[in-house]
C-alpha cells in the first residue's frame, strides 16, 4: 500500500506540471491576443486608431478622387467631340493657322477655278474637268490643313518635355507654378511658348489654373498633352508632390518619343515599298503616254474607257 502511494505521488506531480504548462502556453496567448491586435491597429500606417485614417491616407484618397473626376470629365468631352464634327474654325485653330474660315473657303474656290481653267486649256473632257476641279478645290486644301495640323502637333510634342522639365526644376528650387509657367512663356521655343503665354493671359482674365491649363489641350488634342493637363489639374485640386509627378511625366513623354521613333524606323521600309508599288500604275501610264500616245487613247476617247478610267 505504501509502495502504491509512493508511485502515485510522482505521477500526480507530473500531471500538475503538465496542466500548468498547458495553462502557461494557451491562457496568456488568449488573453494577450486582444492586446496585440489593439497595438497593431494603433501603429498601423492606415489607421491611427480603430477606423481612423491617417492624414496621408486621406490626402492620397483625395488625389485619387480628383484624378478620377478629371479623367471622367475629359473622357466625356472626348466622346462628345468624336460624335460632333469639328468646325473649320477650330481645325484652323488646332493647325496653328491665323487664317479665317472665310479666307480658307475663298482660297479653296480660287484653287478649284484655277484647276478647272487648266483642264479646259489642256482639252480635258468636261466631266473630268468638273471632277478634277471639285477634288482640287476641296481635297487639296483639306490635305494641306491636315499636314499643317500634324506638323504643329509634332513640333509641340518635341518641345513639351523640355517645358515640363523646366517646371520641375523651378518647383524644386521653390518657385510657384505661375512663375515657372511665366519663365516657359519667355524662354522655350515655339509653339510651346505661345501656348503657355495664352495660359497666363487666361489667368489674368480671372480663370483658375486648371481652367487655363486646359486651353493647351483644346489647341493640341493629344494624349501627351492630356497627361500634362491631368497632372496640373489634380495638383491644383488636391495638392501633392508636383515635381515628382512632372518628373515621371517627362520620362514617360521621352520614352513614348523613343518608341515612336523605333516604330517609324521599323516601318519605313514597308512604307517605301508600298509607295513604289502604288505609284507604278501611274508611272507606267505616263511612260506609255509619252512613248505611244495612241495606246491609252481609248481610255479618254471612248465611253467604255471613260467608265473604266
ZIRA-V977049 format. One record per backbone hydrogen bond with DSSP energy under -1.0 kcal/mol. NH is the residue of the N-H (numbers start at 0). CO is the residue of the C=O. If there is no record, write none. Layout:
{{NH/CO} {NH/CO}}
//
This chain:
{{4/0} {5/1} {6/2} {7/3} {8/4} {10/6} {11/7} {12/8} {13/9} {14/10} {15/11} {16/12} {17/13} {18/14} {19/15} {20/16} {21/17} {22/18} {23/19} {24/20} {25/21} {26/22} {29/25} {30/26} {31/27} {32/28} {35/31} {36/32} {37/33} {38/34} {39/35} {40/36} {41/37} {42/38} {47/51} {51/48} {53/45} {57/53} {58/54} {59/55} {60/56} {61/57} {62/58} {63/59} {64/60} {65/61} {66/62} {67/63} {68/64} {69/65} {70/66} {71/67} {72/68} {73/69} {74/70} {75/71} {76/72} {77/73} {78/74} {79/75} {80/76} {81/77} {82/78} {83/79} {90/86} {91/87} {92/88} {93/89} {94/90} {95/92} {96/91} {103/99} {104/100} {105/101} {106/102} {107/103} {108/104} {109/105} {110/106} {111/107} {112/108} {113/109} {114/110} {115/111} {116/112} {117/113} {118/114} {119/115} {120/116} {121/117} {122/119} {123/118} {128/124} {129/125} {130/126} {131/127} {132/128} {133/129} {134/130} {135/131} {136/132} {137/133} {138/134} {141/137} {142/138} {143/139} {144/140} {145/141} {146/142} {147/143} {148/144} {149/145} {150/146} {151/147} {152/148} {153/149} {154/150} {155/151} {156/152} {157/153} {159/155} {162/158} {163/159} {164/160} {165/161} {166/162} {167/163} {168/164} {169/165} {170/166} {171/167} {172/168} {173/170} {174/169} {179/175} {180/176} {181/177} {182/178} {183/179} {184/180} {185/182} {186/182} {187/183} {192/188} {194/190} {195/191} {196/192} {197/193} {198/194} {199/195} {200/196} {201/197} {202/198} {203/199} {204/200} {205/202} {206/201} {211/207} {212/208} {214/211} {215/212} {217/213} {218/214} {219/215} {221/219} {225/221} {226/222} {227/223} {228/224} {229/225} {230/226} {231/227} {232/228} {233/229} {234/230} {235/231} {236/232} {237/233} {238/234} {241/239} {244/240} {245/241} {246/242} {247/243} {248/244} {249/245} {250/246} {251/247} {252/248} {253/249} {254/250} {255/251} {256/252} {257/253} {258/254} {259/255} {260/256} {261/257} {262/258} {263/259} {264/260} {265/261} {266/262} {270/266} {271/267} {272/268} {273/269} {274/270} {275/271} {276/272} {277/273} {278/274} {282/278} {283/279} {284/280} {285/281} {286/282} {287/283} {288/284} {289/285} {290/286} {291/287} {294/291} {299/296} {300/296} {301/297} {305/301} {306/302} {307/303} {308/304}}
//
